[in-house]
Amino acid sequence: MKSTGDPYDAGFLATNTADVRGLRGNLSSEGNFNPRVVASTHDKRWLLVTANVFTATYGQFLGSNAVTGPLPLNVSLQSNAGPAIVEGTTVTWVANSSGGTAPIQYQFYTLTNGTWSVAQPYSTSNTFSWIPTAGVHAVQVWAKNAGSTAALDSYAAPGTFTVTPPKATLTGFSANVSFPSAPNVTATWTATASAPGGAAVEYKFWRFTQGSGWTMVQDWGPLRTFGWVLPAGTHALQVWTRRVGSTATYDDWRGSDLFTVAASPARMTALTVNVQNFPASPAFTQRWTATATGGTGALEYKFWCYDWAAGTWSVLQDWSTTNFANWTPGAAGTGFHAIQAWVRSTGFTGTYEDWKGTGFFNVTSSTDLTLTSNRALTAISGVATTPTVWTANMAGAGPWEYEFWSYSVNSSGAGVWTLIQPYSTISTLAWFPTAGAHAVQVWARQVGSTTSYERWTGTGVFIVNP
């Protein structure tokens, strides 16, 4: 077998078996013979042998000496598309080659619906752009050397890919009225949707009425609004959208919350209590009264109480037609609280139609709290031989307990509060403050109370000299 005429080509042995299975999935004689690499019996070199349909044989030396002749042609194929290709997207494939004899020629094939076809015949252009339709496709590139008479000298086939139809997306859905609403009002819902590439979209509307369920009220079409004269009751509305031509149930959807249509929605007008001024005594029975108007039929009320110390809401009185709730806090109910009242029409299944609430108020039998010291704050010294004594006095019916806190500026300049005497009936604090900036604070509450405090007072910041 003759190779390149090199005097060192003797002593090589190559096979000439051809099997080009895999090119476009067929077995044929269109391509190169499988390359064979054999060792020389005379030199530390290798010979790469290829052939084309038995009509031409090519040899190339490999080894420590310079390679004689061009390297074999090798081609690869990449595209600018990601893993999700949407119909209507222009995809560009780029073939990159190495070796071979320039100028390299490229031919592109496409596979659609199981059929291969030439999409771009042989030319020196190594790019191919295509807008594939929805479905499964593949692209293949053939390449050959300048002057080659073979069908191809190399090829690349990355495999199949799937193109999906564009989907519509809802970007808005709103009504021109607010809820709760009076009956016989014409409400219009408007949906806004779009699809990639500006494809046309269509809409479908569904309506829910409590007791009847869901009903399709406007079938697929280009109309993106739905108008409805509202009857009394509890309802909801939903819109579906999809790209025109799609057979999917829907591409996207949005829905309203449940809303109420009543002759006149219940409205809370006042929330009052029989306490003239707060703080209120824990032994006093507070009566909270809600006043409301409107609604359908009888109105019902629910009262809540918030405990600031516990950070929790509790039901003071569950739903009933009684518009007031009585509460006697007792010692366990001292501290800061808030009240809320809800109202709704009888038969209304929502959380409420309206509500009102109070700010925080204090429950305590104390009328005042004072904190005094046995020496002027400006006269406190860091080297005093006797402590400074602070005395708390809680006015009003007791018994009371007290908790003392100190404020000091640490070495890094930050102010820190420290508990220095926990709750007890002892109303005095004896303390040797160190030199620096300090303050003292006292909290007070009725014995048996679980609140953080009922009243507090403090000294303000004072300076202790060394």
Residue pairs with C-beta under 8 A, 6 or more apart in sequence:
1 12
1 14
1 49
1 57
1 59
2 9
2 57
3 9
3 12
3 47
3 49
3 57
3 58
3 59
4 59
4 60
4 61
4 68
4 69
6 61
6 68
8 40
8 42
8 43
8 45
8 61
9 47
9 59
9 61
10 41
10 42
11 40
11 41
11 42
12 38
12 40
12 41
12 47
12 49
12 59
13 38
14 36
14 38
14 47
14 49
15 36
16 33
16 51
16 54
17 33
17 34
18 29
18 32
18 33
18 34
18 51
18 53
18 54
19 27
19 34
20 27
20 28
20 29
20 30
20 31
20 32
21 27
22 157
23 30
23 31
23 152
23 155
24 109
24 116
24 140
24 157
29 53
30 150
30 151
30 152
31 150
31 151
31 152
31 155
32 50
32 51
32 52
32 150
32 153
32 154
33 50
33 51
33 52
35 48
35 49
35 50
35 72
36 48
36 49
36 50
37 46
37 47
37 48
37 49
37 62
38 46
38 47
38 49
39 45
39 46
39 47
40 46
40 47
43 63
44 63
44 64
45 61
45 62
45 63
45 64
45 65
46 61
46 62
46 63
47 59
47 60
47 61
47 62
48 59
48 60
48 61
48 62
48 72
49 57
49 58
49 59
49 60
50 57
50 58
50 72
51 57
51 58
52 58
52 150
52 153
53 150
60 67
60 68
60 69
60 70
60 71
60 72
61 67
61 68
70 99
70 100
70 101
70 145
71 98
71 99
71 100
72 99
72 100
72 154
73 97
73 98
73 99
73 100
73 101
73 104
73 143
73 144
73 145
73 153
73 154
74 97
74 98
74 99
74 100
74 154
75 95
75 96
75 97
75 104
75 106
75 141
75 143
75 154
75 155
75 156
76 95
76 96
76 97
76 156
77 93
77 94
77 95
77 96
77 139
77 140
77 141
77 156
77 157
77 158
78 93
78 94
78 96
78 158
79 91
79 92
79 93
79 94
79 139
79 158
80 91
80 92
80 94
81 89
81 91
81 161
84 164
85 91
85 132
85 161
85 162
85 163
85 164
86 163
86 164
86 165
86 166
86 196
87 132
87 133
87 134
87 163
87 164
87 165
87 166
88 131
88 166
88 196
88 197
88 199
89 131
89 163
90 129
90 130
90 131
91 129
91 130
91 131
91 132
92 127
92 128
92 129
92 130
93 108
93 127
93 128
93 129
93 130
93 139
93 141
94 126
94 127
95 106
95 108
95 126
95 127
95 128
95 141
95 143
95 156
96 126
97 104
97 126
97 143
97 154
100 143
100 145
100 153
100 154
101 145
101 146
101 147
101 148
102 146
103 124
103 146
104 124
104 126
104 143
104 144
104 145
104 146
105 122
105 123
105 124
105 143
105 144
105 145
105 146
105 148
106 120
106 122
106 123
106 124
106 125
106 126
106 141
106 142
106 143
107 118
107 120
107 121
107 122
107 123
107 141
107 142
107 143
107 152
108 118
108 119
108 120
108 128
108 139
108 140
108 141
108 142
109 116
109 117
109 118
109 119
109 139
109 140
109 141
109 142
110 116
110 117
110 119
110 130
110 132
110 137
110 138
110 139
110 140
111 137
111 138
111 139
111 140
111 160
112 132
112 133
112 135
112 137
113 135
116 140
119 128
119 130
119 139
120 128
122 142
122 144
128 139
128 141
130 139
132 163
133 163
134 163
134 164
134 165
135 162
135 163
136 160
136 161
136 162
136 163
137 160
137 161
137 162
137 163
138 157
138 158
138 159
138 160
138 161
139 158
140 155
140 156
140 157
141 155
141 156
142 151
142 152
142 154
142 155
143 152
143 153
143 154
143 155
143 156
144 150
144 151
144 152
144 153
144 154
145 153
165 243
165 245
165 246
166 195
166 196
166 197
166 199
166 243
167 195
167 196
167 242
167 243
167 246
167 248
167 251
167 252
168 193
168 194
168 195
168 199
168 201
168 241
168 242
168 243
168 246
168 251
168 252
169 193
169 194
169 195
169 241
169 251
169 252
170 191
170 192
170 193
170 239
170 241
170 252
170 253
170 254
171 192
171 193
171 194
172 190
172 191
172 192
173 189
173 190
173 191
173 192
173 239
173 254
173 255
173 256
174 189
174 190
175 187
175 188
175 189
175 190
175 237
175 256
176 187
176 188
176 189
176 190
177 185
177 187
177 230
179 259
179 260
179 261
180 259
180 260
180 261
180 262
180 265
180 353
181 187
181 230
181 259
181 260
181 261
181 262
181 265
182 230
182 261
182 262
182 263
182 264
182 265
183 230
183 231
183 232
183 261
183 262
183 263
184 229
184 230
184 231
185 229
185 230
185 261
186 227
186 228
186 229
186 230
187 227
187 228
187 230
188 225
188 226
188 227
188 228
189 205
189 225
189 226
189 227
189 228
189 237
189 239
189 256
190 224
190 225
191 203
191 224
191 225
191 239
191 241
191 254
192 224
193 201
193 203
193 224
193 241
193 252
194 201
195 201
195 243
195 251
199 243
199 244
200 222
200 243
200 244
201 222
201 241
201 242
201 243
201 244
202 220
202 221
202 222
202 241
202 242
202 243
202 244
203 218
203 220
203 221
203 222
203 223
203 224
203 239
203 240
203 241
204 216
204 218
204 219
204 220
204 221
204 239
204 240
204 241
204 250
205 216
205 217
205 218
205 226
205 237
205 238
205 239
205 240
206 214
206 215
206 216
206 217
206 237
206 238
206 239
206 240
207 214
207 215
207 217
207 228
207 235
207 236
207 237
207 238
208 214
208 215
208 235
208 236
208 237
208 238
208 258
209 215
209 231
209 233
209 234
209 235
210 233
210 234
210 235
210 258
210 349
211 233
214 238
217 226
217 228
218 226
220 242
222 244
226 237
226 239
228 237
230 261
231 261
232 261
232 262
232 263
232 296
233 260
233 261
234 258
234 259
234 260
234 261
234 348
234 349
234 350
235 258
235 259
235 261
236 255
236 256
236 257
236 258
236 259
237 255
237 256
238 253
238 254
238 255
238 256
239 253
239 254
239 255
240 249
240 250
240 252
240 253
241 250
241 251
241 252
241 253
242 248
242 249
242 250
242 251
242 252
243 251
258 349
258 350
260 348
260 350
260 353
262 294
262 295
262 296
262 345
262 348
262 353
263 294
263 295
263 296
264 293
264 294
264 295
264 296
265 294
265 295
265 345
265 353
265 354
266 292
266 293
266 294
266 295
266 299
266 343
266 344
266 345
266 348
266 353
266 354
267 292
267 293
267 294
267 343
267 353
267 354
268 290
268 291
268 292
268 341
268 343
268 354
268 355
268 356
269 291
269 292
269 293
270 289
270 290
270 291
270 356
271 288
271 289
271 290
271 291
271 339
271 341
271 356
271 357
271 358
272 288
272 289
272 291
273 286
273 287
273 288
273 289
273 339
273 358
274 286
274 287
275 284
275 286
278 361
278 362
278 363
279 361
279 362
279 363
279 364
279 366
279 454
280 286
280 329
280 361
280 362
280 363
280 364
281 363
281 364
281 365
281 397
282 328
282 329
282 330
282 331
282 333
282 334
282 363
282 364
282 365
282 446
283 328
283 330
283 365
284 328
285 326
285 327
285 328
286 326
286 327
286 328
286 329
287 324
287 325
287 326
287 327
288 303
288 316
288 324
288 325
288 326
288 327
288 339
288 341
289 323
289 324
290 301
290 303
290 323
290 324
290 341
290 343
290 356
291 323
292 299
292 301
292 323
292 343
292 354
295 343
295 344
295 345
295 348
295 353
296 345
296 346
296 347
296 348
297 345
297 346
297 347
298 321
298 345
298 346
299 321
299 323
299 343
299 344
299 345
299 346
300 319
300 320
300 321
300 343
300 344
300 345
300 346
301 317
301 319
301 320
301 321
301 322
301 323
301 341
301 342
301 343
302 315
302 317
302 318
302 319
302 320
302 341
302 342
302 352
303 315
303 316
303 317
303 325
303 339
303 340
303 341
303 342
304 313
304 314
304 315
304 316
304 339
304 340
304 341
304 342
305 313
305 314
305 315
305 316
305 327
305 337
305 338
305 339
306 312
306 313
306 337
306 338
306 339
306 340
307 314
307 335
307 337
307 451
308 335
308 336
308 337
308 338
308 360
308 451
308 452
309 335
309 336
309 450
309 451
309 452
310 450
313 340
316 325
316 327
316 339
317 325
319 344
321 346
325 341
327 333
329 337
329 363
331 446
331 447
331 448
331 449
332 448
332 449
332 450
333 363
334 363
334 364
334 445
334 446
334 449
334 451
334 454
335 362
335 363
335 364
335 445
335 449
335 450
335 451
335 452
335 453
335 454
336 360
336 361
336 362
336 363
336 451
337 360
337 361
337 363
338 357
338 358
338 359
338 360
338 361
339 357
339 358
340 355
340 356
340 357
340 358
341 355
341 356
341 357
342 351
342 352
342 354
342 355
343 352
343 353
343 354
343 355
344 350
344 352
344 353
344 354
345 353
362 454
362 455
363 454
364 396
364 445
364 446
364 454
364 455
365 396
365 397
365 398
365 446
366 394
366 395
366 396
366 400
366 444
366 446
366 454
366 455
367 395
367 396
368 394
368 395
368 396
368 455
369 392
369 393
369 394
369 395
369 442
369 444
369 455
369 456
369 457
370 392
370 393
370 395
370 457
371 390
371 391
371 392
371 393
371 440
371 441
371 442
371 457
371 458
371 459
372 390
372 391
372 393
373 388
373 389
373 390
373 391
373 440
373 459
374 388
374 389
374 390
374 391
375 388
377 459
377 462
378 462
378 463
380 388
380 433
380 462
380 464
380 465
381 464
381 465
381 466
382 433
382 434
382 435
382 436
382 464
382 465
382 466
383 466
384 432
387 430
387 431
387 432
388 430
388 431
388 432
388 433
389 428
389 429
389 430
389 431
390 404
390 428
390 429
390 431
390 440
390 442
390 459
391 427
391 428
392 402
392 404
392 427
392 428
392 429
392 442
392 444
392 457
393 427
394 400
394 402
394 427
394 444
394 455
398 446
398 447
399 425
399 446
399 447
400 425
400 427
400 444
400 445
400 446
400 447
401 423
401 424
401 425
401 444
401 445
401 446
401 447
402 421
402 423
402 424
402 425
402 426
402 427
402 442
402 443
402 444
403 419
403 421
403 422
403 423
403 424
403 442
403 443
403 444
403 453
404 419
404 420
404 421
404 429
404 440
404 441
404 442
404 443
405 417
405 418
405 419
405 420
405 440
405 441
405 442
405 443
406 417
406 418
406 420
406 431
406 433
406 438
406 439
406 440
406 441
407 415
407 416
407 417
407 418
407 438
407 439
407 440
407 441
407 461
408 415
408 416
408 418
408 433
408 434
408 436
408 437
408 438
409 415
409 416
409 436
409 437
409 438
410 416
415 437
417 441
420 429
420 431
421 429
423 443
423 445
425 447
429 440
429 442
431 440
433 464
434 464
435 464
435 465
435 466
436 463
436 464
437 461
437 462
437 463
437 464
438 461
438 462
438 463
438 464
439 458
439 459
439 460
439 461
439 462
440 458
440 459
441 456
441 457
441 458
441 459
442 456
442 457
442 458
443 452
443 453
443 455
443 456
444 453
444 454
444 455
444 456
445 451
445 452
445 453
445 454
445 455
446 454
